[in-house]
Amino acid sequence: MKHLTFTELQQWQTEGRNFQLIDVRERSEHEHFNIGGLLIPLNVVTRHIDQLQLDRPIVFYCKRGIRSQIAIQRLMPRFPQADFYNLQDGILPLTKL
């Protein structure tokens, strides 16, 4: 599984890299604090594959990086050629700034 640090994610954004960002947390968590991207909670991620932009890298994130890893593990068998990244350590470090 490929991982991306928040610093690397910021660099991708600065460079204008074409990627999709997906938050796999619950709606209440997303509304409280998020770094952008499309909200697709983990429990429904496999039912919303039509929202995945598989022609570009997709970065999944959550609070600690665990649910996003699970999302990728669930999707990889269906899309083995996809370019999925897990946001390492999630967004928890950002909430402590």
C-alpha positions in Angstrom: 0.0 0.0 0.0 1.3 3.4 -0.9 1.3 6.1 1.8 1.5 9.9 1.5 2.5 12.3 4.3 0.5 15.5 4.8 3.6 17.5 3.6 3.7 15.5 0.4 0.0 16.0 -0.1 0.5 19.8 0.3 3.3 19.6 -2.3 0.9 17.8 -4.7 -1.6 20.6 -4.2 1.0 23.3 -4.7 2.2 21.7 -7.9 -1.3 21.5 -9.2 -1.1 17.7 -9.4 -4.4 16.1 -10.6 -5.7 13.8 -7.9 -8.9 13.0 -6.0 -9.1 13.4 -2.3 -11.6 11.3 -0.3 -12.5 11.5 3.3 -13.8 8.1 4.6 -14.8 9.4 8.1 -18.4 9.9 9.1 -20.4 13.1 8.1 -20.2 14.6 11.6 -16.4 14.2 11.7 -16.2 15.8 8.2 -18.4 18.7 9.2 -16.3 19.3 12.4 -13.0 19.4 10.6 -11.7 18.3 7.2 -9.0 19.1 4.6 -11.4 19.0 1.7 -12.2 16.3 -0.7 -15.3 14.2 -1.3 -16.9 12.5 1.7 -17.6 8.8 1.2 -17.8 7.1 4.7 -15.9 3.8 5.0 -19.1 1.8 5.5 -20.4 2.8 2.1 -17.2 3.2 0.1 -17.7 0.0 -1.9 -21.2 1.2 -2.9 -20.0 4.5 -4.3 -17.3 3.3 -6.7 -19.0 5.4 -9.4 -17.7 8.5 -7.6 -14.0 7.3 -7.8 -12.0 9.0 -10.5 -9.9 6.0 -11.3 -8.0 7.8 -14.1 -6.0 9.8 -11.5 -4.3 9.1 -8.1 -6.8 8.9 -5.3 -5.8 9.9 -1.7 -7.9 8.5 1.1 -7.9 10.0 4.5 -9.4 9.7 8.0 -8.6 10.6 11.5 -5.6 8.3 12.1 -5.0 6.6 8.8 -6.6 3.3 9.8 -10.1 3.6 8.1 -8.5 4.9 5.0 -6.2 1.9 4.8 -9.3 -0.4 5.2 -11.0 1.5 2.4 -8.0 0.9 0.1 -7.9 -2.8 1.1 -11.6 -3.2 0.2 -11.2 -1.4 -3.1 -7.9 -2.9 -4.4 -9.3 -6.3 -5.3 -11.8 -4.6 -7.6 -9.3 -2.1 -9.0 -5.8 -3.6 -8.9 -4.5 -1.0 -11.3 -5.8 2.0 -9.4 -3.3 4.5 -8.0 -4.5 4.6 -4.3 -2.7 6.4 -1.5 -3.3 6.4 2.2 -2.7 9.7 4.1 -0.2 8.5 6.6 -1.3 9.2 10.2 -4.5 10.7 9.0 -5.5 14.3 10.0 -5.1 13.8 13.7 -1.7 15.7 13.8 -3.4 18.7 12.1 -6.1 18.9 14.8 -3.4 19.4 17.4 -1.9 22.4 15.8 
